Amino acid sequence: MRDDTENIAELELELLRAQRAQLASRLKTPWWYVVGIAFAWAVAFAIPIGGRYLTGAGFGATVLAIVAFILLQLALARASGVDVGRRTWRYPSGRAWTIAMIVTIVAASVAERLLLDRGLVAATIVVGVLATVAGTSCWLAILQGIRRDVEAGRAAA
C-alpha cells in the first residue's frame, strides 16, 4: 500500500514539474515585446529633453510611455497567457533586478537634469541611450528570473 502511495506521489510531482516547465516556456519574450519595451524606455528617458525644449512634450511623452508599457504588458499577457507585469516584487529573482531598474531610472533622471542644466545636450542624449539599454536589460532580466522561479516552483510571495 505504501509503495502505491509513493508511486502516486512521484507521478503527481512529475506532472507538477512538467506543468511548471510548460508555463515557464510560455513566458519567453517575443521580439516585438523587446522592441516595444526599448521604445517605451527611450521615450521615458527623452522626457527631460522634450520637457526642456518643447512645450507640452514632457506631458505627451509621459502619457505615451505609460500607455506603451501598459499595452505591451497586456499584449504579452495575452500572447503568453501569463500576467507578471506588475508583480515583479513577488518573485525572488525579480526583486534584485527591480531594484537595479529603479536605481537606473533615478540615476539617469538625475544625470539628465544635471547635464541639461549645464547645457550638455549631447551628453544628455548619451545618458538617455545608455539608460534605455540598461532599463530594457533589467526588464528582460526580471522576466527571465520570473521564468526560472516559475520553473523551479518558487512561488510568488
N, C-alpha and C positions, 0 to 999 in steps of 0.2 A: 504494500500500500504506500509506503514511504517513497519507494522508487518511482511510482506513478506520479506522486505529488511533485517530486523533484524534477521529473521529466516535463511535466506540465509547466512548472515554474520556469525552467530553462527555455522551453518553447515560447512562452509568453515574453520572456526577457529578450529573446532573439527577435521576436516580432516587434517589440518596442524599439530595439536598436535599428531595425530596418525602417520603421516609420520615421524615426528621428533623422536618419540619413536621407530619406526621401524628402522630408520637409526642408532640411538644410540645403539639399541640392536645388530646391526651388528658389532659394534666396540669392542665387547668383545675379549679379548686376548686369543688365544688358547695356550695350554700347550707348544707346540713346539716353540712358539714365546718367551715365558718366559725363557725356557731353552736356546734358541739361544742368547737372549739378555744377559743373565747371562754369557754365554760362551764368548761373544764378550767383555763384560766388564772385565772378568777375563784376557783375552788376552791383553786388553788395559792396565790394571794395572800391568801386568807382563813385560811390555816393559822395564822399568828401570832395572829390574833384568837381563833380557835377554841381553839387550844392554851392561850391565857391564861385564858379564861373557862369552858371546858367540858372536863371530864376526858375524856381519850381522843379528843377531837375532832381534835387535831393529827395523830395517827396515822391515824385514819379518813379525814381529808381528804387526807393524803398518799397513801394507798393508792388512794382514789377518783381523784385527779388522775393518778396514774401509769397506772392501768387505763384511764382515759378517753383519755389520749394514745396508749397502745398500741392500743386498739381503733379509735380514729379513724385512725391510720396504717394499720392493717390494712384497714379499710374503704375508705380512699382508694386503697390499692394494688390492692384487688380491683376497685373501680369504674373506675379509670383503666388498670390493667394495668401500672403503673409504681411501683416501690417506691423512694422517695427519702427517706423519713422520717429515717433515721439516717445519711444520707450527705451532709449539707449542707456539710461542710468540703471535700468533694472537688470541688465545683463552684465556679469562680471567683466567680460572682455571689452565691453563698450565704455566702461567708466573711465579708464585711463585715456582713451582716445577722445572722449567727450571733453575731458579736462584740457587735453592738448589743443583741441579745436577752439575752446573758449579762450585759452591763452593766446592762440594765433589771432583770433578776432580782436581781442583787446590790444595786443601789441601792434598789430597792423593799423588799427584805428588811431592809436596814439602817435605812431610814427608818421602816418599820413598827415595828421593835423599839424604836427611839428614841422614837417617838411614843407607843407603848403604855407605855413606862417612865415617861413623863410624864403618863399618864392621858388622853391626847388621842385617844379612840376615834373620834370623828367624822373627825378629820384622817387617822387610820389607814385608815378606810374609803375616803376620797377618794383616798389614795395607792394603795390596792388597786385601785380602779376605774380610775385613770389607768394603773397598771401593767398591768392586764388589756387595756386598749385598746392600749397600746404593745407588749405581748408578742404580741397577736394580729396587729397590723400588721407586726411584724418577721417573724413566722412566714409570713404571706401574702406578704411581700416576698421571703423566702427561696424559696418555691415559684415565684413569678413569675420570679425570677432564674434558677432552675434551668430553667424552661421556655425562657427566652431562650437559655441555654447549650446546651440540647439542640438547639434550632432552629438555632443558629449553628454547631454542631459542636464547641463547646469541651467536650471530653470530661472526665469526672471523672478527677482525678489519682489 
